[in-house]
Amino acid sequence: MTIAHSATVGTFRLLCEDELSAVVVERPESTSPYLFVCDHAGNRIPYRLGTLGVRDRDLVRHIAWDVGARGLAEEFARRFDATLVKQVYSRLVIDCNRPLDVETSIAKISEGTVVPANQDPSREEVEARQREVFQPYHNTIASIIGKRLANKQPTILLAIHSFTPVYHGESRPWHIGLLYNRDARLAKLFRELLAEDETLCVGDNQPYSVDDFSDYTLPVHGEQRGIPYLLFEVRHDMIETEENQYRWAHRLAHTLERALERSPELAAHTLG
């Protein structure tokens, strides 16, 4: 079962009636202890924003979404019959993993590409992007977690992202990055297990790190709620095909099961 949530009507309506709403939930009633989220699952642009002034070929690049992340998240969540929350509009409309008060919330330039429609949007348009894309997504995650906690349903939050093989001309050696802020427990277990494969280059808070100032999803929904979490960053050239998304999803699922076998403390978060 998939649920699509409608945006709240405001002064300026961003999304037309026949457009897909910003947040889509798969298996909302799942009893799995794992809750998956994908902040950058889509590269859709609302009709009213045209192409944001960006070329079509740029809208399939990483500047617009996390290439391969949606398929990876869908298969990973399916492996556990778990709830998955996806945000389907481009991060160039508004980045749902950034606090609203930072410059990268609505990026004027991304990886050297200027986004013309983001240079000087009106206050009404900014508020509409926040109201109809950002807020429904995070309200949905908060509501699901609140319901799970009220029902004493065990929960571990898993965020799925991807990153570019080359950034500003520099090659990135990592195949996968394990990101966290204060709670490194699950990341440490994954790092130890993935290190068993000597051909795999694993990033410890690389190629990015999580903090309270430039990130939103994990600090707000994970740490503030006291929920164990982990953010996966997979290099997108490794998950561009359905076959590779399937392979990586099942590899990570197997590693997750092994990690929790090693940690009675974290495993307790999977038991009802």
HELIX and SHEET records of a PDB file:
HELIX    1   1 TYR A   47  LEU A   49  5                                   3    
HELIX    2   2 ASP A   56  ASP A   58  5                                   3    
HELIX    3   3 ALA A   69  ARG A   79  1                                  11    
HELIX    4   4 GLU A  103  ILE A  106  5                                   4    
HELIX    5   5 PRO A  116  ASN A  118  5                                   3    
HELIX    6   6 ARG A  123  ARG A  129  1                                   7    
HELIX    7   7 GLN A  130  PHE A  134  3                                   5    
HELIX    8   8 GLN A  135  ALA A  150  1                                  16    
HELIX    9   9 ARG A  185  LEU A  194  1                                  10    
HELIX   10  10 THR A  217  THR A  217  1                                   1    
HELIX   11  11 LEU A  218  GLU A  223  3                                   6    
HELIX   12  12 HIS A  236  MET A  238  5                                   3    
HELIX   13  13 GLU A  242  ARG A  262  1                                  21    
HELIX   14  14 PRO A  264  ALA A  267  1                                   4    
HELIX   15  15 ALA A  268  THR A  270  5                                   3    
SHEET    1   A 8 THR A   2  HIS A   5  0                                        
SHEET    2   A 8 VAL A  23  GLU A  26 -1                                        
SHEET    3   A 8 THR A  83  GLN A  87 -1                                        
SHEET    4   A 8 TYR A  34  CYS A  38  1                                        
SHEET    5   A 8 ILE A 156  PHE A 163  1                                        
SHEET    6   A 8 TYR A 229  ARG A 235  1                                        
SHEET    7   A 8 ILE A 176  LEU A 179 -1                                        
SHEET    8   A 8 VAL A 202  ASP A 204  1                                        
SHEET    1   B 2 ILE A 109  SER A 110  0                                        
SHEET    2   B 2 THR A 113  VAL A 114 -1                                        
SHEET    1   C 2 VAL A 166  TYR A 167  0                                        
SHEET    2   C 2 GLU A 170  SER A 171 -1                                        
END                                                                             
